[in-house]
Amino acid sequence: MGSTAKSQKQKTKLSHLDAQGRARMVDVSDKPDTKRVAVAQGSIIMAPETLKLIVSERVPKGDVFTVAKIAGINGAKKTSELIPLCHPLPLDALDLEFHPDLKTGRITVTVTASSTGKTGVEMEALTACAIALLTVYDMCKSAERGMTIEKILLVEKRGGRSGLWQRRAKSSP
């Protein structure tokens, strides 16, 4: 298959492109409302000493986990403003959990978002995760600028026409 034919075939598979290959917002008006849940996860890695400052609540800017949680919630609420073709949708619930590992200097953030509607809540969960991690970085950058945000990913989604999707765990080498 030539590159032009392959390109045309790919365009028809992408729901955010019209027949001419132009971006569009997908029409979801005929889809039924269903309960949607998405779980996203990401990490920030820092020196164990920096993480100890966070856990002991000695970061000069304040309570890192509380501020990052509020920032993540705000980020989820603004997802459709940040991502152009994303539908605005009401959130039924949003939960952020922070899992610090003092040995490795890693904080893993897990976000669970739910909504009842015509389209999925994956982007809201991913946005909340990214914003929470960026907030941790912002609040701690005076202690350490070399922190690394990594592996923001969708772990699971439930609901809608496609039902349940779960990320497969990678096996160890």
C-alpha positions as CSV (number, residue, x, y, z in Angstrom):
1,M,0.0,0.0,0.0
2,G,1.5,3.4,-1.0
3,S,2.0,6.1,1.5
4,T,-0.9,8.2,0.2
5,A,-3.3,5.2,0.4
6,K,-2.1,4.4,3.8
7,S,-2.4,8.0,4.9
8,Q,-6.0,8.1,3.6
9,K,-6.9,4.9,5.5
10,Q,-5.4,6.2,8.7
11,K,-7.5,9.4,8.4
12,T,-10.7,7.5,8.3
13,K,-9.8,5.7,11.5
14,L,-9.2,8.9,13.5
15,S,-12.5,10.2,14.8
16,H,-11.2,13.7,15.2
17,L,-10.7,14.1,11.5
18,D,-13.3,14.8,8.9
19,A,-13.4,13.2,5.4
20,Q,-10.9,15.8,4.2
21,G,-8.5,15.2,7.1
22,R,-9.3,18.4,8.9
23,A,-9.6,18.5,12.7
24,R,-13.1,18.5,14.2
25,M,-14.9,17.9,17.5
26,V,-16.6,14.5,17.4
27,D,-20.4,14.5,17.5
28,V,-21.4,12.5,20.5
29,S,-25.1,13.5,20.5
30,D,-26.4,10.1,19.6
31,K,-24.3,8.2,22.2
32,P,-26.1,7.1,25.4
33,D,-25.1,8.4,28.8
34,T,-23.1,5.8,30.7
35,K,-20.9,5.7,33.8
36,R,-17.3,6.4,32.8
37,V,-14.2,5.8,34.9
38,A,-10.6,6.4,34.1
39,V,-7.4,5.8,36.2
40,A,-4.2,7.6,35.3
41,Q,-0.8,7.4,36.9
42,G,2.5,9.3,36.8
43,S,5.7,9.8,38.8
44,I,8.1,12.4,39.8
45,I,11.6,11.4,40.9
46,M,13.8,13.5,43.2
47,A,16.6,13.1,45.7
48,P,15.4,11.2,48.8
49,E,16.3,14.3,50.9
50,T,13.8,16.4,48.9
51,L,11.1,13.9,49.4
52,K,11.8,13.9,53.1
53,L,11.2,17.7,53.1
54,I,7.8,17.1,51.5
55,V,6.8,14.2,53.8
56,S,7.8,16.2,56.9
57,E,5.9,19.2,55.6
58,R,9.0,21.4,55.7
59,V,8.8,22.8,52.1
60,P,8.7,26.6,52.3
61,K,5.7,26.9,49.9
62,G,3.5,24.8,52.2
63,D,1.8,21.4,52.2
64,V,2.9,19.9,48.8
65,F,0.4,17.1,48.7
66,T,-2.7,19.2,49.5
67,V,-1.8,21.9,47.0
68,A,-0.9,19.4,44.3
69,K,-4.3,17.6,44.9
70,I,-6.2,20.9,44.5
71,A,-4.2,21.8,41.4
72,G,-4.9,18.4,39.9
73,I,-8.7,18.8,40.5
74,N,-8.6,22.2,39.0
75,G,-6.7,20.8,36.0
76,A,-9.3,18.1,35.4
77,K,-12.0,20.7,35.5
78,K,-10.3,22.8,32.8
79,T,-9.3,19.9,30.5
80,S,-11.6,21.0,27.7
81,E,-10.1,24.5,27.8
82,L,-6.6,23.1,27.5
83,I,-7.1,20.4,24.9
84,P,-8.9,21.9,21.9
85,L,-11.0,18.9,20.7
86,C,-11.9,17.6,24.1
87,H,-15.5,17.8,25.1
88,P,-16.4,19.6,28.3
89,L,-18.0,17.1,30.7
90,P,-19.2,17.1,34.2
91,L,-17.1,15.2,36.7
92,D,-18.9,13.0,39.2
93,A,-15.8,12.4,41.2
94,L,-12.1,12.9,41.1
95,D,-9.6,11.4,43.5
96,L,-5.8,11.9,43.7
97,E,-3.6,9.6,45.8
98,F,0.1,10.3,46.4
99,H,2.4,7.4,47.1
100,P,5.9,8.5,48.3
101,D,8.8,6.1,48.3
102,L,11.5,7.5,50.5
103,K,14.1,5.0,49.4
104,T,13.9,5.8,45.7
105,G,12.8,9.5,46.0
106,R,9.8,8.8,43.9
107,I,6.2,10.0,44.3
108,T,3.6,8.1,42.3
109,V,0.3,9.9,41.7
110,T,-2.8,7.9,40.9
111,V,-5.9,9.7,39.7
112,T,-9.3,8.2,39.4
113,A,-11.9,10.2,37.6
114,S,-15.5,9.4,37.0
115,S,-18.3,11.0,35.0
116,T,-21.7,10.0,33.6
117,G,-22.0,11.1,30.1
118,K,-21.5,10.4,26.4
119,T,-17.7,10.5,26.3
120,G,-14.8,9.1,28.3
121,V,-13.0,10.8,31.2
122,E,-9.5,9.7,30.3
123,M,-8.2,13.1,29.4
124,E,-9.4,14.6,32.7
125,A,-7.6,11.9,34.6
126,L,-4.4,12.3,32.6
127,T,-4.6,16.1,32.9
128,A,-5.1,16.0,36.7
129,C,-2.1,13.7,37.0
130,A,0.1,16.0,34.9
131,I,-0.9,19.1,36.7
132,A,-0.5,17.5,40.1
133,L,3.1,16.4,39.2
134,L,3.9,19.8,37.8
135,T,2.7,21.4,41.0
136,V,5.0,19.1,43.1
137,Y,7.8,20.3,40.9
138,D,6.9,24.0,41.2
139,M,6.6,23.8,45.0
140,C,9.9,22.0,45.4
141,K,12.1,23.5,42.7
142,S,13.9,25.8,45.3
143,A,15.2,22.6,47.0
144,E,15.9,20.7,43.8
145,R,15.7,21.7,40.1
146,G,16.7,18.3,38.7
147,M,13.5,16.5,39.5
148,T,12.1,14.3,36.7
149,I,8.5,13.8,35.8
150,E,7.9,10.5,34.0
151,K,5.5,8.0,32.7
152,I,2.2,9.7,32.8
153,L,-0.1,7.0,31.4
154,L,-3.7,5.7,31.4
155,V,-3.9,2.6,33.6
156,E,-7.6,1.7,33.0
157,K,-10.8,3.0,31.6
158,R,-14.3,1.6,32.1
159,G,-17.6,2.4,30.4
160,G,-18.9,3.4,27.0
161,R,-19.1,1.4,23.9
162,S,-15.6,-0.1,24.3
163,G,-16.2,-1.2,27.9
164,L,-13.2,-2.1,30.0
165,W,-9.6,-1.4,28.9
166,Q,-6.6,-2.1,31.2
167,R,-3.0,-1.5,30.6
168,R,-1.1,-4.8,30.5
169,A,1.7,-5.0,33.0
170,K,5.1,-5.3,31.4
171,S,6.9,-8.4,32.4
172,S,10.4,-8.2,33.9
173,P,13.3,-9.1,31.6
